[in-house]
Amino acid sequence: MIDEKTRTVAVAIPCYNEAITVGKVVNDFLAQLPDALIYVFDNNSTDDTAKIAQDAGAIVHKVRKQGKGHVLQAIFDTIVADGIILVDGDDTYFAEDVHRLLEPVLDGDVDMTVGDRLPSASEETMRKHRHLGTAMKNIKKAVSKEKGSKKQ
């Protein structure tokens, strides 16, 4: 178990053109985790994502190499903390759920927890194209599994 007085928590938010929602995401996580450092990793946004995030209180890092993989590498190269929360900047995660996910990590019971945004995401926060993209990925996985089982 990590000592509550000395533990460090960081929230990492990879972003690409999330100016509409990033300020709310930063504020929501600051409200839930007031002692956490909030980092926004801006991946060449062409809108005001970085400025809005910084104005909301985030530490902004620019990631020049395009792609979420490069951003994730930058996150893990940059942040040193006892607990790292990774959320998207599109406001599809509920900040109030962070405590349930973080507690078992900080208690030393597990190394990692994973949340699921799809069952509870509303249409306002979960853009229709993201639902469609997730559905398409699931269909592709199912078809691939089906083809694999017929090859036997």
PyMOL commands that set and color helices and strands:
alter all, ss='L'
color gray80, all
select helices_A, chain A and resi 22-32+49-56+68-78+95-106+128-150
alter helices_A, ss='H'
color red, helices_A
select strands_A, chain A and resi 9-15+37-42+59-62+83-86
alter strands_A, ss='S'
color yellow, strands_A
deselect
rebuild
show_as cartoon
